[in-house]
């Protein structure tokens, strides 16, 4: 009742867990598929092939390139076709270091 009276939606322990998680593993790589989008947790400084490996080891092994867009552009344009048309999609290679807010589609061949 006390929390509700002051508009507090979560307890201190919940906030501590969330912040500790963000500190320990602060970056997420969203994985956009036709019917779902997922966020895969990676460590800061992770290169694209190793980020792909978080999804599946075959994707890392057969990594060709990463097609990257910013999350802000993803929200604005909504579809890959619209993003391509606006020139917001960029292709990155094996040395690309993933950044917070990257939305990625990995190209691979195994």
Protein Blocks (a to p, Z undefined) as FASTA:
>chain_A
ZZmmnopabdfklmmmmmmmmmmmmcccddddfkbccdddddehiafklmmmmmomklmm
mocbdcdddfklmmmnopaklmmmnopaccddfklccdehiacdddddZZ
